[in-house]
Amino acid sequence: MATDQLLLKEFNKLPASLQQEVLDFVGYLSSKYKTKRSVPKRKAGSMKGLVSYISDDFNAPLEDFKEYM
């Protein structure tokens, strides 16, 4: 018997309250799987060339932090 047919057969044997619990669990598994699959890993250097302008004093200390330095 195919897995989907076996699942449906066993699902239909359960009372309505447990059927709802099974549906909730299936929803949880679906969202867990989608979350893992939807977040691709970032590659180092993937933003190279996208910043078109950086001020000449970008690395200069900020005036606000002079008292801490």
N, CA, C and O atoms as a Tinker XYZ file with bonds, in Angstrom:
   276  protein
     1  N      0.850000   -1.174000    0.000000    73     2
     2  CA     0.000000    0.000000    0.000000    64     1     3
     3  C      0.896000    1.238000    0.000000    63     2     4     5
     4  O      1.896000    1.286000    0.717000    81     3
     5  N      0.539000    2.224000   -0.797000    73     3     6
     6  CA     1.323000    3.455000   -0.892000    64     5     7
     7  C      1.233000    4.242000    0.415000    63     6     8     9
     8  O      0.256000    4.132000    1.156000    81     7
     9  N      2.245000    5.018000    0.678000    73     7    10
    10  CA     2.316000    5.783000    1.923000    64     9    11
    11  C      1.120000    6.716000    2.090000    63    10    12    13
    12  O      0.540000    6.799000    3.173000    81    11
    13  N      0.752000    7.415000    1.022000    73    11    14
    14  CA    -0.372000    8.349000    1.140000    64    13    15
    15  C     -1.682000    7.632000    1.439000    63    14    16    17
    16  O     -2.512000    8.141000    2.192000    81    15
    17  N     -1.870000    6.457000    0.856000    73    15    18
    18  CA    -3.085000    5.679000    1.128000    64    17    19
    19  C     -3.085000    5.168000    2.562000    63    18    20    21
    20  O     -4.119000    5.178000    3.229000    81    19
    21  N     -1.938000    4.725000    3.032000    73    19    22
    22  CA    -1.817000    4.235000    4.401000    64    21    23
    23  C     -2.072000    5.369000    5.404000    63    22    24    25
    24  O     -2.758000    5.178000    6.408000    81    23
    25  N     -1.518000    6.532000    5.121000    73    23    26
    26  CA    -1.757000    7.689000    5.989000    64    25    27
    27  C     -3.237000    8.047000    6.051000    63    26    28    29
    28  O     -3.779000    8.292000    7.128000    81    27
    29  N     -3.878000    8.075000    4.906000    73    27    30
    30  CA    -5.299000    8.413000    4.863000    64    29    31
    31  C     -6.135000    7.384000    5.612000    63    30    32    33
    32  O     -7.078000    7.740000    6.319000    81    31
    33  N     -5.790000    6.118000    5.460000    73    31    34
    34  CA    -6.517000    5.042000    6.148000    64    33    35
    35  C     -6.397000    5.205000    7.666000    63    34    36    37
    36  O     -7.396000    5.121000    8.380000    81    35
    37  N     -5.181000    5.439000    8.156000    73    35    38
    38  CA    -4.960000    5.602000    9.590000    64    37    39
    39  C     -5.584000    6.905000   10.096000    63    38    40    41
    40  O     -6.128000    6.955000   11.199000    81    39
    41  N     -5.499000    7.949000    9.284000    73    39    42
    42  CA    -6.077000    9.239000    9.652000    64    41    43
    43  C     -7.588000    9.120000    9.844000    63    42    44    45
    44  O     -8.143000    9.671000   10.794000    81    43
    45  N     -8.239000    8.412000    8.955000    73    43    46
    46  CA    -9.695000    8.257000    9.027000    64    45    47
    47  C    -10.144000    7.438000   10.232000    63    46    48    49
    48  O    -11.301000    7.537000   10.642000    81    47
    49  N     -9.265000    6.643000   10.799000    73    47    50
    50  CA    -9.594000    5.848000   11.986000    64    49    51
    51  C     -9.628000    6.708000   13.255000    63    50    52    53
    52  O    -10.257000    6.333000   14.244000    81    51
    53  N     -8.957000    7.848000   13.224000    73    51    54
    54  CA    -8.832000    8.692000   14.415000    64    53    55
    55  C    -10.106000    9.500000   14.666000    63    54    56    57
    56  O    -10.841000    9.823000   13.732000    81    55
    57  N    -10.358000    9.824000   15.942000    73    55    58
    58  CA   -11.472000   10.735000   16.243000    64    57    59
    59  C    -11.135000   12.151000   15.750000    63    58    60    61
    60  O     -9.973000   12.474000   15.508000    81    59
    61  N    -12.160000   12.977000   15.608000    73    59    62
    62  CA   -11.994000   14.322000   15.034000    64    61    63
    63  C    -10.957000   15.160000   15.783000    63    62    64    65
    64  O    -10.198000   15.902000   15.159000    81    63
    65  N    -10.916000   15.049000   17.108000    73    63    66
    66  CA    -9.959000   15.854000   17.876000    64    65    67
    67  C     -8.518000   15.474000   17.542000    63    66    68    69
    68  O     -7.648000   16.340000   17.443000    81    67
    69  N     -8.273000   14.188000   17.370000    73    67    70
    70  CA    -6.914000   13.754000   17.012000    64    69    71
    71  C     -6.604000   14.056000   15.548000    63    70    72    73
    72  O     -5.450000   14.306000   15.201000    81    71
    73  N     -7.609000   14.037000   14.697000    73    71    74
    74  CA    -7.386000   14.416000   13.300000    64    73    75
    75  C     -6.914000   15.868000   13.229000    63    74    76    77
    76  O     -6.024000   16.201000   12.447000    81    75
    77  N     -7.514000   16.723000   14.046000    73    75    78
    78  CA    -7.092000   18.129000   14.077000    64    77    79
    79  C     -5.654000   18.249000   14.573000    63    78    80    81
    80  O     -4.890000   19.077000   14.076000    81    79
    81  N     -5.286000   17.425000   15.550000    73    79    82
    82  CA    -3.915000   17.443000   16.067000    64    81    83
    83  C     -2.928000   17.001000   14.990000    63    82    84    85
    84  O     -1.835000   17.555000   14.878000    81    83
    85  N     -3.313000   16.008000   14.203000    73    83    86
    86  CA    -2.468000   15.545000   13.096000    64    85    87
    87  C     -2.298000   16.674000   12.078000    63    86    88    89
    88  O     -1.190000   16.908000   11.596000    81    87
    89  N     -3.378000   17.369000   11.750000    73    87    90
    90  CA    -3.292000   18.486000   10.802000    64    89    91
    91  C     -2.391000   19.596000   11.330000    63    90    92    93
    92  O     -1.612000   20.180000   10.577000    81    91
    93  N     -2.497000   19.884000   12.614000    73    91    94
    94  CA    -1.628000   20.897000   13.219000    64    93    95
    95  C     -0.163000   20.490000   13.114000    63    94    96    97
    96  O      0.696000   21.319000   12.812000    81    95
    97  N      0.121000   19.217000   13.362000    73    95    98
    98  CA     1.497000   18.729000   13.300000    64    97    99
    99  C      2.030000   18.774000   11.867000    63    98   100   101
   100  O      3.189000   19.122000   11.642000    81    99
   101  N      1.190000   18.426000   10.910000    73    99   102
   102  CA     1.598000   18.493000    9.503000    64   101   103
   103  C      1.905000   19.944000    9.123000    63   102   104   105
   104  O      2.872000   20.209000    8.408000    81   103
   105  N      1.089000   20.873000    9.598000    73   103   106
   106  CA     1.354000   22.293000    9.350000    64   105   107
   107  C      2.666000   22.734000    9.964000    63   106   108   109
   108  O      3.419000   23.494000    9.356000    81   107
   109  N      2.944000   22.256000   11.174000    73   107   110
   110  CA     4.212000   22.572000   11.843000    64   109   111
   111  C      5.394000   22.045000   11.028000    63   110   112   113
   112  O      6.375000   22.757000   10.816000    81   111
   113  N      5.296000   20.809000   10.580000    73   111   114
   114  CA     6.386000   20.226000    9.796000    64   113   115
   115  C      6.587000   20.984000    8.485000    63   114   116   117
   116  O      7.720000   21.208000    8.058000    81   115
   117  N      5.490000   21.373000    7.853000    73   115   118
   118  CA     5.591000   22.125000    6.598000    64   117   119
   119  C      6.290000   23.458000    6.808000    63   118   120   121
   120  O      7.169000   23.828000    6.029000    81   119
   121  N      5.909000   24.183000    7.852000    73   119   122
   122  CA     6.530000   25.486000    8.098000    64   121   123
   123  C      7.991000   25.333000    8.497000    63   122   124   125
   124  O      8.823000   26.162000    8.129000    81   123
   125  N      8.308000   24.294000    9.237000    73   123   126
   126  CA     9.690000   24.041000    9.638000    64   125   127
   127  C     10.544000   23.749000    8.409000    63   126   128   129
   128  O     11.669000   24.238000    8.304000    81   127
   129  N     10.023000   22.963000    7.491000    73   127   130
   130  CA    10.763000   22.618000    6.279000    64   129   131
   131  C     10.943000   23.850000    5.398000    63   130   132   133
   132  O     12.027000   24.067000    4.858000    81   131
   133  N      9.893000   24.661000    5.246000    73   131   134
   134  CA     9.982000   25.859000    4.418000    64   133   135
   135  C     10.986000   26.842000    4.988000    63   134   136   137
   136  O     11.734000   27.469000    4.238000    81   135
   137  N     11.012000   26.985000    6.300000    73   135   138
   138  CA    11.940000   27.910000    6.942000    64   137   139
   139  C     13.381000   27.515000    6.657000    63   138   140   141
   140  O     14.210000   28.371000    6.350000    81   139
   141  N     13.680000   26.247000    6.753000    73   139   142
   142  CA    15.043000   25.792000    6.500000    64   141   143
   143  C     15.425000   25.984000    5.040000    63   142   144   145
   144  O     16.567000   26.334000    4.743000    81   143
   145  N     14.505000   25.764000    4.140000    73   143   146
   146  CA    14.806000   25.823000    2.725000    64   145   147
   147  C     14.830000   27.248000    2.175000    63   146   148   149
   148  O     15.494000   27.500000    1.169000    81   147
   149  N     14.123000   28.188000    2.810000    73   147   150
   150  CA    13.977000   29.510000    2.228000    64   149   151
   151  C     15.115000   30.476000    2.567000    63   150   152   153
   152  O     15.164000   31.573000    2.011000    81   151
   153  N     16.016000   30.102000    3.453000    73   151   154
   154  CA    17.099000   31.000000    3.847000    64   153   155
   155  C     18.407000   30.515000    3.215000    63   154   156   157
   156  O     19.091000   29.656000    3.771000    81   155
   157  N     18.747000   31.072000    2.047000    73   155   158
   158  CA    19.998000   30.652000    1.410000    64   157   159
   159  C     21.200000   31.235000    2.145000    63   158   160   161
   160  O     21.122000   32.316000    2.729000    81   159
   161  N     22.291000   30.517000    2.109000    73   159   162
   162  CA    23.516000   31.007000    2.741000    64   161   163
   163  C     24.115000   32.104000    1.875000    63   162   164   165
   164  O     24.108000   32.028000    0.646000    81   163
   165  N     24.634000   33.128000    2.549000    73   163   166
   166  CA    25.259000   34.233000    1.837000    64   165   167
   167  C     26.682000   33.849000    1.457000    63   166   168   169
   168  O     27.384000   33.178000    2.213000    81   167
   169  N     27.088000   34.281000    0.286000    73   167   170
   170  CA    28.449000   34.025000   -0.163000    64   169   171
   171  C     29.304000   35.250000    0.135000    63   170   172   173
   172  O     28.864000   36.386000   -0.040000    81   171
   173  N     30.516000   35.008000    0.580000    73   171   174
   174  CA    31.443000   36.105000    0.857000    64   173   175
   175  C     31.730000   36.863000   -0.432000    63   174   176   177
   176  O     31.999000   36.260000   -1.471000    81   175
   177  N     31.672000   38.163000   -0.360000    73   175   178
   178  CA    31.968000   38.991000   -1.525000    64   177   179
   179  C     30.802000   39.183000   -2.469000    63   178   180   181
   180  O     30.979000   39.739000   -3.553000    81   179
   181  N     29.620000   38.741000   -2.091000    73   179   182
   182  CA    28.477000   38.850000   -3.001000    64   181   183
   183  C     28.008000   40.294000   -3.200000    63   182   184   185
   184  O     27.290000   40.577000   -4.159000    81   183
   185  N     28.396000   41.199000   -2.321000    73   183   186
   186  CA    28.007000   42.610000   -2.448000    64   185   187
   187  C     29.090000   43.453000   -3.132000    63   186   188   189
   188  O     28.935000   44.666000   -3.278000    81   187
   189  N     30.168000   42.820000   -3.543000    73   187   190
   190  CA    31.271000   43.547000   -4.153000    64   189   191
   191  C     30.782000   44.321000   -5.383000    63   190   192   193
   192  O     30.105000   43.769000   -6.251000    81   191
   193  N     31.131000   45.587000   -5.438000    73   191   194
   194  CA    30.770000   46.429000   -6.570000    64   193   195
   195  C     29.394000   47.074000   -6.458000    63   194   196   197
   196  O     29.026000   47.867000   -7.325000    81   195
   197  N     28.629000   46.763000   -5.430000    73   195   198
   198  CA    27.287000   47.328000   -5.294000    64   197   199
   199  C     27.272000   48.647000   -4.532000    63   198   200   201
   200  O     26.321000   49.418000   -4.654000    81   199
   201  N     28.304000   48.914000   -3.752000    73   199   202
   202  CA    28.388000   50.190000   -3.046000    64   201   203
   203  C     29.088000   51.160000   -3.986000    63   202   204   205
   204  O     30.264000   50.989000   -4.304000    81   203
   205  N     28.365000   52.169000   -4.424000    73   203   206
   206  CA    28.926000   53.055000   -5.445000    64   205   207
   207  C     29.703000   54.236000   -4.861000    63   206   208   209
   208  O     30.551000   54.810000   -5.544000    81   207
   209  N     29.423000   54.610000   -3.598000    73   207   210
   210  CA    30.118000   55.762000   -3.030000    64   209   211
   211  C     30.332000   55.559000   -1.539000    63   210   212   213
   212  O     29.408000   55.206000   -0.806000    81   211
   213  N     31.563000   55.788000   -1.102000    73   211   214
   214  CA    31.891000   55.816000    0.320000    64   213   215
   215  C     32.686000   57.094000    0.553000    63   214   216   217
   216  O     33.638000   57.383000   -0.172000    81   215
   217  N     32.299000   57.840000    1.545000    73   215   218
   218  CA    32.952000   59.106000    1.866000    64   217   219
   219  C     34.442000   58.888000    2.139000    63   218   220   221
   220  O     34.845000   57.835000    2.632000    81   219
   221  N     35.243000   59.886000    1.815000    73   219   222
   222  CA    36.688000   59.797000    2.036000    64   221   223
   223  C     37.028000   59.635000    3.512000    63   222   224   225
   224  O     38.031000   59.005000    3.849000    81   223
   225  N     36.210000   60.192000    4.390000    73   223   226
   226  CA    36.479000   60.093000    5.824000    64   225   227
   227  C     35.662000   58.969000    6.491000    63   226   228   229
   228  O     35.355000   59.042000    7.681000    81   227
   229  N     35.326000   57.965000    5.735000    73   227   230
   230  CA    34.504000   56.862000    6.249000    64   229   231
   231  C     35.122000   56.216000    7.494000    63   230   232   233
   232  O     34.411000   55.917000    8.453000    81   231
   233  N     36.429000   56.003000    7.482000    73   231   234
   234  CA    37.103000   55.339000    8.597000    64   233   235
   235  C     37.587000   56.306000    9.676000    63   234   236   237
   236  O     38.178000   55.875000   10.666000    81   235
   237  N     37.351000   57.576000    9.503000    73   235   238
   238  CA    37.783000   58.573000   10.493000    64   237   239
   239  C     36.928000   58.462000   11.752000    63   238   240   241
   240  O     35.745000   58.133000   11.674000    81   239
   241  N     37.529000   58.738000   12.920000    73   239   242
   242  CA    36.757000   58.682000   14.168000    64   241   243
   243  C     35.607000   59.691000   14.148000    63   242   244   245
   244  O     35.738000   60.786000   13.601000    81   243
   245  N     34.511000   59.318000   14.736000    73   243   246
   246  CA    33.345000   60.198000   14.804000    64   245   247
   247  C     33.509000   61.208000   15.931000    63   246   248   249
   248  O     34.078000   60.901000   16.978000    81   247
   249  N     33.008000   62.403000   15.706000    73   247   250
   250  CA    33.072000   63.467000   16.714000    64   249   251
   251  C     32.365000   63.045000   18.002000    63   250   252   253
   252  O     32.819000   63.384000   19.095000    81   251
   253  N     31.281000   62.323000   17.886000    73   251   254
   254  CA    30.488000   61.918000   19.050000    64   253   255
   255  C     31.257000   61.014000   20.012000    63   254   256   257
   256  O     30.924000   60.946000   21.195000    81   255
   257  N     32.277000   60.322000   19.517000    73   255   258
   258  CA    32.992000   59.361000   20.351000    64   257   259
   259  C     34.360000   59.863000   20.824000    63   258   260   261
   260  O     35.129000   59.087000   21.392000    81   259
   261  N     34.672000   61.117000   20.607000    73   259   262
   262  CA    35.984000   61.649000   20.991000    64   261   263
   263  C     36.246000   61.504000   22.483000    63   262   264   265
   264  O     37.374000   61.214000   22.882000    81   263
   265  N     35.229000   61.697000   23.314000    73   263   266
   266  CA    35.435000   61.606000   24.763000    64   265   267
   267  C     35.713000   60.168000   25.213000    63   266   268   269
   268  O     36.240000   59.967000   26.307000    81   267
   269  N     35.380000   59.191000   24.418000    73   267   270
   270  CA    35.628000   57.791000   24.776000    64   269   271
   271  C     36.976000   57.292000   24.277000    63   270   272   273
   272  O     37.444000   56.234000   24.697000    81   271
   273  N     37.589000   58.039000   23.397000    73   271   274
   274  CA    38.837000   57.572000   22.789000    64   273   275
   275  C     40.048000   58.142000   23.492000    63   274   276
   276  O     41.180000   57.850000   23.106000    81   275
